[in-house]
Amino acid sequence: MIRKTLALLATLTGVVFTANGYRSRRSGLLSLMSFAYGLFATELPLQSLAGQLGVTSLVTRRLPRRWRGVCWLLSGLSAAGLLALDRIGHKANVPLATALDEGLGAQRRTDTTGLWQPPAPHGATVKSPGVARMLRIHRDYAHDADLPYGPYGGANKLDIWRRPDLAPGGRAPVLLQVPGGAWATGNKRGQAHPLMSNLAEHGWVCVSINYRLSPRNTWPAHIVDVKRALAWVKQNIAMYGGDPDFIAITGGSAGGHLSALAALTPNDPRFQPGFEDVDTHVQAAVPFYGVFDFIGQDALMHPMLLPFIERSVVKQMLAHYPQSFEAASPLTYVNADAPPFFILHGTNDSLVPVEQGRVFSARLREVSTQPVAYAELPCAQHAFDMFGSARAAHAALAVEQFLAEVYRR
């Protein structure tokens, strides 16, 4: 009886795992588990399917026929759900194309051939990034690593991604990547690899940075470092083949927050102490699943996030110092002169509600004179672009198309 119960629990766990890929929790400690398991279900569904079938085969080997049939029936339902999630991921180009059509117009450029340097003959990263490929791709492009851009040791270092055949004086467009991690973790390696490898293969120069983290450091140290890195890029990237006059900024989660804030606050002296005179304008911003409003309605914030920000990041209470949280919110700085924005968010995000992206993009569209594209990706979790999944590849190509249109204009 114990063997039967364990087998049934194992297959039921697989069903719950798959169901979580369709409808995730957004509050409480269970939301953290929902995020972790949902990310594997939605971005690696075939790998998850193989694991579930292997477990089912193992636990049902010595069961009676009836029990074995029940377990395999449950496993079959889970398998059907995972196959459907795989299909949804492969069709992510549809909502992405719709978002770009709405934000840029149906006549937007979809073919980037001839706009910048074509992929090198050795490159295959654009067509088939893959999970294994993402694990080793840093060494293929980050030929200039751990360069210091500020006075804070390892927290102020950056990597430059570029093709080895890129001409030093080529003035290639530049992408600045800001990592996420709740302002307390995260590293310049391991995030946005599908996007950076895609752009680097097309002749871009990509710069991924570290910055000071909490709780050791207090806000606004994080955005100051992002601005300091941007200033370094403006002053030095030409030596690596980049064009300081065309810089796009991106990042996910906390990096989405910081990249949006940097894009909306060029030359703001509050965030540029000691280098107030350096121009920190960017030409485009592409935040992924970012936090844009720290003081909005409850639906905009995960219930565990605000207490963490109060305790470890801003180190003030919202009720006592609302001005500090307002000053940290990108939504506060939306203005007519905002650069072009492409905002991406998953509908199943368990950590940063999709309403953050909806409210921010709607406000930008009301005020900004520049294009604003907003893509909601069905069933996508937080950090959906971490692996080299089909959805991540589609997102990378869509971002390239968005930046191509901005660059062309």
FENQUI-V461828 format. One record per residue. N is the residue number from 1. OMEGA is omega as a letter, one per 20 degrees, with the letter a starting at -180 (* if undefined). Layout:
<<N	OMEGA> <N	OMEGA>>
This chain:
<<1	r> <2	a> <3	r> <4	a> <5	r> <6	r> <7	r> <8	r> <9	a> <10	a> <11	r> <12	r> <13	r> <14	r> <15	r> <16	r> <17	a> <18	r> <19	r> <20	r> <21	r> <22	a> <23	a> <24	r> <25	a> <26	r> <27	r> <28	a> <29	r> <30	r> <31	r> <32	r> <33	r> <34	r> <35	a> <36	a> <37	a> <38	r> <39	r> <40	a> <41	a> <42	a> <43	r> <44	a> <45	a> <46	r> <47	r> <48	r> <49	r> <50	r> <51	a> <52	r> <53	r> <54	r> <55	a> <56	r> <57	a> <58	a> <59	a> <60	a> <61	a> <62	r> <63	r> <64	a> <65	a> <66	r> <67	r> <68	r> <69	r> <70	a> <71	a> <72	r> <73	r> <74	r> <75	r> <76	r> <77	r> <78	r> <79	r> <80	r> <81	r> <82	r> <83	r> <84	r> <85	r> <86	r> <87	r> <88	r> <89	r> <90	r> <91	r> <92	r> <93	a> <94	r> <95	r> <96	r> <97	r> <98	r> <99	r> <100	r> <101	a> <102	a> <103	a> <104	a> <105	a> <106	r> <107	a> <108	r> <109	r> <110	r> <111	a> <112	r> <113	r> <114	a> <115	r> <116	a> <117	a> <118	r> <119	r> <120	a> <121	a> <122	a> <123	r> <124	a> <125	a> <126	a> <127	a> <128	a> <129	r> <130	a> <131	a> <132	r> <133	a> <134	a> <135	a> <136	a> <137	r> <138	a> <139	r> <140	a> <141	a> <142	a> <143	r> <144	a> <145	r> <146	r> <147	r> <148	r> <149	a> <150	a> <151	a> <152	r> <153	a> <154	r> <155	a> <156	r> <157	a> <158	r> <159	r> <160	r> <161	r> <162	r> <163	a> <164	a> <165	a> <166	a> <167	a> <168	a> <169	a> <170	a> <171	r> <172	r> <173	a> <174	r> <175	r> <176	a> <177	a> <178	a> <179	r> <180	a> <181	r> <182	r> <183	a> <184	r> <185	r> <186	a> <187	a> <188	r> <189	r> <190	r> <191	r> <192	r> <193	r> <194	a> <195	a> <196	r> <197	r> <198	a> <199	r> <200	r> <201	r> <202	r> <203	r> <204	r> <205	a> <206	a> <207	r> <208	a> <209	q> <210	r> <211	a> <212	a> <213	r> <214	j> <215	a> <216	a> <217	a> <218	r> <219	j> <220	a> <221	a> <222	a> <223	r> <224	r> <225	r> <226	r> <227	r> <228	r> <229	r> <230	r> <231	r> <232	r> <233	r> <234	a> <235	a> <236	a> <237	r> <238	r> <239	a> <240	r> <241	a> <242	a> <243	a> <244	a> <245	r> <246	a> <247	r> <248	a> <249	a> <250	r> <251	a> <252	r> <253	r> <254	r> <255	r> <256	r> <257	a> <258	r> <259	r> <260	a> <261	r> <262	a> <263	a> <264	a> <265	r> <266	r> <267	r> <268	a> <269	r> <270	a> <271	r> <272	a> <273	r> <274	r> <275	a> <276	a> <277	a> <278	r> <279	a> <280	r> <281	r> <282	a> <283	r> <284	r> <285	a> <286	r> <287	r> <288	r> <289	a> <290	r> <291	a> <292	a> <293	a> <294	a> <295	a> <296	a> <297	a> <298	a> <299	a> <300	a> <301	r> <302	a> <303	r> <304	a> <305	a> <306	r> <307	r> <308	r> <309	r> <310	a> <311	a> <312	a> <313	r> <314	r> <315	r> <316	r> <317	r> <318	a> <319	a> <320	a> <321	a> <322	a> <323	r> <324	a> <325	r> <326	r> <327	r> <328	a> <329	r> <330	r> <331	a> <332	a> <333	r> <334	a> <335	a> <336	a> <337	r> <338	r> <339	r> <340	a> <341	r> <342	a> <343	a> <344	a> <345	r> <346	a> <347	a> <348	a> <349	a> <350	a> <351	r> <352	a> <353	a> <354	r> <355	r> <356	r> <357	a> <358	a> <359	a> <360	a> <361	r> <362	r> <363	r> <364	a> <365	r> <366	a> <367	a> <368	r> <369	a> <370	a> <371	r> <372	r> <373	a> <374	a> <375	r> <376	a> <377	a> <378	r> <379	a> <380	r> <381	r> <382	r> <383	a> <384	a> <385	a> <386	a> <387	r> <388	a> <389	r> <390	r> <391	r> <392	r> <393	r> <394	r> <395	r> <396	r> <397	r> <398	r> <399	r> <400	r> <401	r> <402	a> <403	r> <404	r> <405	r> <406	a> <407	r> <408	a> <409	*>>
